[in-house]
Every structure is written in structure tokens, then in C-alpha cells.
Amino acid sequence: MAMTPRLEMRQGQALVMTPQLQQAIKLLQLSNVELQEFVEGELERNPLLEREEGSAEATKAASDSGDAQALEFDSGMAPAEAALDVSVADMAPDLSANELAEAGAAPLTDWSKASSGKSFDDMPGIEETLANDITLAEHLDAQLTEAGLDAVDRMIGAALIDAVDDWGYMRADLLEIAGRIGAPYPRVERVLAIMQGFEPVGVMARDVAECLALQLKDRDRFDPAMEKLIGNLDLLAKGHFERLQHICDVDREDLLEMVAEVRALTPKPGAGFGGGHVQSVAPDVYIKQAPDGTWLVELNADTMPRVLMNQRYYATVSKTAKREEDKQFLTECAANASWLVKSLDQRAKTILKVAREIVRQQDGFFDKGVAHLRPLNLKTVAAAIEMHESTVSRVTSNKYLSCARGVFELKYFFTASINASDGGESHSAEAVRYEIKGLIDREAEHEILSDDRIVEILREKGIDIARRTVAKYRESLRIPSSVERKRKLAAGF
């Protein structure tokens, strides 16, 4: 058969990632801070866009509405808007943020680092511009993520980081934190002890004495004499060296060496981190309890920018436009403005939908604390609100809710499940870890619990769990085996 060129017509379907669809997907995964920056940029670029007056009141009224239709998208929306839910949810569930950016999504420009006009002589050297300033909270949060702690301990750690001041000291009362987030005080103390091993050395101490002690322990110089010296810093400040010699039971020369070591330490371990750009987390959603015991979910109007297209200005300018390129520019501005208004509204409704379902699924946490977290995954929430898992994943990324127990990222409420031994309701993996930790904390000195014994106790409570799973959870909690615990107990630790 001879091979000859020819033309053929074929009909098929394919997902087309238009710039508007890319923008709508990007808006879903932006944090409220990034969203504000994006909207500010659009307001500068598009002359037809303007801020909506009274937007905060409008947003609050929309979130307070109890009408079920307020949670549903408009059935009469434009085809392009409908494509957001269909295309992302069903046709492109695996598209990542990077892939969307490669597909043509415009990157955000960060002008916060722009400097004022200066001569070259006044500009910083290149070695001063190589590293980005990070805050102490960001530095601690990065170490908390890498510490291998479970979700409950990460929640506790996040609450502790919120209480750290610019100098690196933990200023909040641990009992108050434990009561607020519904965690036992010993567990909060244990998480704090772990985090006091973070860099910089001495961080998260509750006072100067503890800060210096942490640094001396890191140098393996916290012997009994040094411990007594740190316990009497008031005498050191007053220069009462003779009394310190007697208290520490050392001679004059040794005391002077100890004092020199203490003075070489850093009393403000967090002072080396940037503090000028600290920005607290603004929750996207507020959770409040109604008088009848139900939970009210409302959007934070301050984090939901609302814009509109100035139709009157558009009509006036379009009449005076003579050149074709001017008409095309106005048409593009009108289309972009209309799309942005719809995308922001749909983003707010989607966040509210997801947050309400999370609260409905995890009402035990809001009522009784972290021990009552239920198993939850993206698929369960997606099925309940009739969206795809990828859409829920984007919505829960970098979004926060505020409740009486603190501020939490939405993704923290998604935990693995463990089957019940009696065929009943499954248990949250985090709640099971919490139960294992409690059993070991309460074990008697003469009866150290082995992993097999823990399995038996949990199965008596209706939790079907394997021994290797108990061992894995115990190791994730950094709890030694029963043999090691017995050995430490015998050694007097």
C-alpha cells in the first residue's frame, strides 16, 4: 500500500486549561494573605475593578445565612464557571500547583522586599542578600514539621509556638494551653521538652535560668555546681561571690571560670531572627457554639476581599474608544473583572462548605478535645459536599479555623482510621495514639505494659489493632520499649 499524505477530520474531547480556569484553581489554594496580594495586584492592573463598599458586612451576612441554597453554587452560572467544578473535580484531579503554574498561571509578584531608591554605595552587599529573613516562629514551625510527631502533638506544638516571644521565651501558662486545646498537662509538658531541643539552643525556655540551663546541658556543662549557680542568678547579678562559693562548694578560681561560661551564653536565643515582618495567622473561618449546643460556622469577612466591576465607567469608556486595540483592552478587562468577582464568591462558598462538613464530622473535638478526633479523609468530605477530593485538598491547604480551643489548619482534622473490634464505629489513629500514651503514662512501676498487653487492653476497649501498629505508634511518640522502660526504672531514672 502506497503511503501518501492526506487530511483527516477527527472529533474528540479534551480538557482545555484556559487562563480563567487556571486563575480559579489558583484562587482556591491561595492563603488569605496571598489572596489579598493577588486582589491588590488585580485592582492596580484592571481599571474596571473596584472594592465593594461594605464588603465585610456583606460577607458576614452571607456566612450567617442558614439557607441551604447559600451553600450551593448557582445552577444558572456561566459555562466557564461551571467548568471549574466539573473540570477540576472530575477531569483533572491530579493537577498540582506546580503543574498549573507550568500550564500558564501567572506567578504572584512580591513587592514587599522592594527597597527605597538609593545609590549603589548605599545598597547592601551581595552576602547580605543571599539568605531570606525568616521569623523565629517559622523556624520553629519547620522543625516541628520534621520532628516526626503525630497530629495531636503537632497541634500542641503549634499552640506552644504561638506563645513564644521575639526573644525565644515561652510566655504562656502550660495549664492554660492544656485546658484550651483539651490535652492532658503531662503531654503538653512532654511536647515542650521535645521542642526545647530545637535550634537555637535555649529556645522555648520559660525564664532566663531555664534558658541558660538548656544551653549548658547542650554543652554537657550542667553539673551540680553549675546547677546551683544558675539557681542563684540574683546573687550573681549582685556580685555576691563569697556566698556563691559556699553555695556551689567551689573555690574562687572555679567560680570565676563558671561565671565566665555563663556570661558567654545567650540570654535571648531568638534575637537573631527577623521580627519586622511577623504576621500572625488570620483564620478564614470562625467556629462558635450556639446556646442550644450546636456549632455555628461563619467566614472571617476581613480575609475575604470583595470586588466588583464598575459597569458605569465601562459603559462610558467603551463609547469613547475608537481604536481597535483600545476596544480589545476594555473587553479583556471586563471579562477578567467579571470572572474574578465570580471566582472570589465561589471560593468563599467552597471554603464555607468544607468547613461546615469538617465541623459536622469532628464535633467531638470541638466539644471534648483532641482525644475525640474521629477518622476523616478527603474522600468522606468530598462525597458529603459533592466535590472531588482534589478540590477539597486545595481548599484545606493554608486555610485556618478559629475556635475556643485555638487556631488550627483545616488539614489537621483529617486523620487515619482504625477498625473497631466489635464492628462498631472506627477510631481515629490520633485518638488511638493518645490512648496508648495515656496507658503508658499511667502504668504502675511494678507492671510495665508490653506492646502485647497494650493490644489486649485496647481490644477490650473495642479497638482492633495489631501489635506492630502499637509498636509503630509508640515509636512515633518517642516512647521506649517495655524492656528499655524497665531498665531505666531499675537504674533510678
Summary of the structure (lengths in Angstrom):
residues: 493
radius of gyration: 29.2
end to end distance: 87.7
largest distance: 109.1
contacts: 1348
relative contact order: 0.12
helix: 55%
strand: 7%
